[in-house]
């Protein structure tokens, strides 16, 4: 294998790795959005639970 062939293979591998990193970065952004959505939903559920707890406490009094 010549130096030119080795360089060509390295360039191909570099390009493949670059594409993979770009795909992974996109997946990471998508996952971050999902985690944010879940955190916001959890916060809303917590607020609803707190309101219900207050209501039950008032009814018990």
C-alpha positions as CSV (number, residue, x, y, z in Angstrom):
1,X,0.0,0.0,0.0
2,X,1.4,3.4,-1.0
3,X,1.4,6.5,1.1
4,X,-1.2,8.0,-1.2
5,X,-3.5,5.0,-0.7
6,X,-3.0,5.3,3.1
7,X,-3.8,9.0,3.0
8,X,-6.9,8.3,0.9
9,X,-8.1,5.7,3.4
10,X,-7.4,8.1,6.3
11,X,-9.4,10.8,4.5
12,X,-12.3,8.4,4.0
13,X,-12.2,7.4,7.7
14,X,-12.0,11.0,8.8
15,X,-15.1,11.9,6.6
16,X,-17.0,8.9,8.0
17,X,-16.1,9.9,11.6
18,X,-17.1,13.5,10.9
19,X,-20.5,12.3,9.6
20,X,-21.0,10.1,12.7
21,X,-20.1,13.0,15.0
22,X,-22.7,15.2,13.3
23,X,-25.3,12.5,13.6
24,X,-24.5,12.0,17.3
25,X,-24.6,15.7,17.9
26,X,-28.1,15.8,16.3
27,X,-29.3,12.9,18.5
28,X,-27.9,14.7,21.5
29,X,-29.8,17.8,20.7
30,X,-33.0,15.8,20.3
31,X,-32.4,14.0,23.6
32,X,-31.8,17.3,25.4
33,X,-35.1,18.6,24.1
34,X,-36.9,15.4,25.3
35,X,-35.3,15.7,28.7
36,X,-36.4,19.3,28.9
37,X,-39.9,18.3,28.0
38,X,-40.0,15.6,30.6
39,X,-38.6,18.0,33.3
40,X,-41.3,20.6,32.5
41,X,-44.0,17.9,32.5
42,X,-42.8,16.6,35.9
43,X,-42.8,20.1,37.3
44,X,-46.4,20.6,36.1
45,X,-47.4,17.3,37.7
46,X,-45.7,18.3,40.9
47,X,-47.7,21.5,41.0
48,X,-51.0,19.7,40.4
49,X,-50.1,17.2,43.2
50,X,-49.4,20.1,45.5
51,X,-52.7,21.8,44.7
52,X,-54.6,18.6,45.3
53,X,-52.8,18.1,48.6
54,X,-53.7,21.6,49.7
55,X,-57.3,21.0,48.7
56,X,-57.5,17.7,50.6
57,X,-56.0,19.4,53.7
58,X,-58.6,22.1,53.5
59,X,-61.4,19.6,53.2
60,X,-60.1,17.6,56.1
61,X,-60.1,20.7,58.3
